[in-house]
Amino acid sequence: MYSQIALKIYSAICEGLITSRSLFWKNFSTEEKINALDINTDKYEQKLKSSDFDIVCYFDENFPKIPESVPGNDRPFLFAYRGYLSLLNAFDNNIAVIGVKEPNDEIAKREKKIVSKIIEYGFCVVSGLADGCDTIAHTECVKNSCKTVAFLPSTLDKIYPPKNFGLSQKIVENGGLVVSEYVVEPKSRGEGISRFVERDRLQAMFSKEVVLIASYRYGEGDSGSRHAMQKAKMYGKQRFIMFDKQKDFGKAIFGLNQDLLKENVTILTEKSIKDLVLR
């Protein structure tokens, strides 16, 4: 059940008084400032009661702990969620798995083997419920009755992509979590696009390590995974890439993976999976 201060923050967002994370941390970063807002929360409380999700805010005791390496403006302040919020506090048990929206059959097969090993060792997989690699990761967890966390770029009222609504339900039924920072729809196309980028940082924030399955270079195709990899580096998280130098070198769909070889990342294969799970 949500707190009164979480309700007030939710109401302020719905009223358009809090429109961004930066605005919140600049003008509403204390309980006193939130309580000073003159808002009638009754109609928003009724809206919440008729919804099938809960909310939690930064001032609540059960709000997930944010790693110290996360800079101020990156910190979330409100989550809407279905499922088990406590999974976000288990940093050392969460591994993010990310990648392209349209992996080929070979990539999908290789990813499934990696995810199956991750969950075999008892880890919870974090991803973004997007088409492709995200869906493969979550589905593999659900198929094996394992917990998984899905961060959304959308509200919980309008799961994105819509075809994954059923998968989101199965995630919760299996003891997992579906969570979003957003409780109102974006007011512009640009704001909607930015939410995908903002979602990516959360996958890195609440994971011990991040595994990149496959991604194009920026400008060469679907390359959104680079945002999560950049944030993982900023937050000091271990980064892994799926890459076979003999099979994958020079292929556009592994462009980002190949570029990351120049940085402090570890190549992850079925044989080297213990490099990830035993760290």
N, C-alpha and C positions, 0 to 999 in steps of 0.2 A: 504494500500500500504506500502511496506517495505521501510525502510530507507537505505541510502547508507552504513552506518556502519554495519547494519544487513546484507546487501548484502556481505560486505567484510568478515564478520565472516563466513557466509555461504560458501563463496568461499574458505576461508582458511580451512574449514572442508573438503570440496570436494577435495582440493589439498593435504590433509593429513598433513597440518601444525598444525592444532588443532585436536588432537586425543582423548582427554578426558577432563572431567570437571576439574580435578585437574591441568592439564597442562594449561588450559585456565586461571584459577585463579592465577597460579604461574607466567605465562609469558605474559599474554595478558589482564590484568585486568583494563587497562585504554584505553580510546579512542585514546590517542597518540600512544600507542603500536600497536593498531589495524591499525591505519592509516599509520604506518611506514612499514607495510607489503607490499612487492613488488608483487602484484598480479593483473593480468588482469582479471577483473570481468565480461567482456563482455559476454563470453560464458555461465557463470553461471547465468547472468541476463536473457539471452535468455531461459535457462532451467527453471528458475522460472516463466517467462512469459507464458511458455507453460504448466505449472503445474496448478492444481486447488486448491492450498493451498497458504497461506501467511506465512511470517516469521516475528518474532519480537525478538529483542535482549535486553540484560540487560541495555544498554545505552539509549534505547528508552523511551519516556515519558509514553507510553501505555503498557510497560512491567509490568506484574502482580507484585504487591507488595509482597515481601517475608517476612514472619513473622520473627520477631527479634530473636525468639528462635531457628531458623535454623542455624546450624554452617556453617562456610565458604565453605567448600568443598561440602556440600550438595546443595548449591544454584545453580539452573539452570541458564544458560546464553543465551540460544537460544531456541525458540519454533517454530515449524512448526504447523500450525493449520488451521482448517476449522470451521467456525462458529463464536461464540460470545466470544471473549477473555475476555471481562469485567466480565464474570462469575467467573473468578479466583480471582478477587478482593473482592468478596462478601463472605469473610470467614465465617461470622456469619449466612450465608444463605446456606452453603454447608455442607452436611452430607455424608461421605463416607460409602458405603455399600460393603463389600467384603466377600469372602468365597470360598469354594471348587469348583472345576471344574465339579464334578459329584454329585450334591446333589440328594438325593432320593426324591420321590414325596411329602412326608410329609414335608421335609425341604423346598422344593420349595414353597409349599402351605403356610407355615408359613412365609417365606420371603416375598412373595407377599403381605400378609396382613400388614407386617411391613412397606414395601416400600409404599404401598398405603396410610398408615397413615402419613408417612413422607411428601409425596407430598400433601396430603390433608391439612397439616398445612402450605403449601407454600414453603417448602424447596426444594433446588436443590440437586439431588443425584449425587455423584461422584463415579465412579468405573473404572474398567480397561478393559472393552470390552472382557474379557476372557470368555471361555465357563463356563457354570454353573451359579453360584451365580451372577457374574458380568452381564451376559447376561439377567438374570431374572430381575435384578435391572433396567438396561437400558430399557428393553422392557416394563416393567410396567410403566415407565415414558412416553415413546413414545405412548403407548396405551391410556394414559390419557392426551395426548397433553401437557406434562410437560417438563420442561428443565432438561437436564442431561449432565454431563461432563464425557468424556471418555479419560483417559490417556492411551497411547499406548506404548508397548515395541518395536514397529516397526516403520518404516517410513510410511508416509501417502501415499506413492506410492504403498506400499504392506501391506495393512491392515492385522493385525493378531488378531484372526484367519481369514483366507480369507472368510469363510462363514458368517462372521459378517460385510462384506462390506456394504450390504444393510441396516443393522441396523445403521451403522455409518452415512449413508446418511440421514436416518430418524431422527437421533439425531440432525443433523444440521438443517434439515427442520423444526423441532419443536422448534427452537430457542436455541439449545444447542451448545456444543463445543466438537470437536474431536481434541486432541492435543498430540504432541510428541516432545521429545528432539532430535530426530534422523532424519537426512536428508541424511545419507548414510547408506548402508547396513553394517552389522558387518563383520569384516575381519576374524573372527574365530568363532567356535562353542562356545568357552568359553565367548567371548565378547557378543555373542547373548544371552546366558543364563544370563549374568550379567545385561543385559538390563531389564529383567523381575524384578529383584530385585530393580534396580534403579527406575523403573516405580512405584513400590509400595510406595516409600517414597513420591512421588508427591501426591498420593491420600490423605495421611495424612497431607502433608504440606499445601494444599489448601482447607482444610475442618475444620469446627468447631469441629466436633466430628467424630469418626470412629465406625461403627457398624460391628462386626464380626458375620456372620450368622453361619458358621460351618467350622471347620478346624481340620485336624489331627495334632498330635504332629509331630515334626521333625523326619523323619526316618520311620514314620508309614504310609505314604501316601502323597497325595497332601497337602503340608503345607506352600505354598508360602505366605499365608496371615499373617504369623508371622512377616514378614519383615515390613509390613505396621503397624502392631500393635506395634512393637518395636519402629518404628520411631514416631508413635503417642505419645508414652510415652516420648520419647526424646524431642519432640517438645512441650510437655505440653498440648496435646489435650485430651479431654474427650474420654474415651473408653467404649464401651458397647458390651455386648455379648448376643446373643440369646441362652438361656439355660433354660431348665426345669429340675430341679433337680430330679424329679420323673421319667421323660421319657428319659432324655438324659445322666444321670450319667452312666459312665462306657462304653459308646459307643465310639468306636475308632474315628468316624467321628467328634465327639465333644471333642477330646482329648485336643486340644489347648484351647478351651473354658473352659474346666474343670480346666486346669492348671492356667488360668488367674484369676480364682476365688480367688487365693492366692494373687493377686495384687489388686490395687485400680481400679477395673472395676465394672460396674453396670450391673446387669442382666436386659435384655430388653425383655419384653413380650408385647403382644397386649394390655394388661391392663396397663402396666407401660410406654407406649410410650410417655406419657406426661413428664416423667422424662427426656427424651431426648430433645423434641422440646421446652420445656419451660425453659431450662437452659440459 
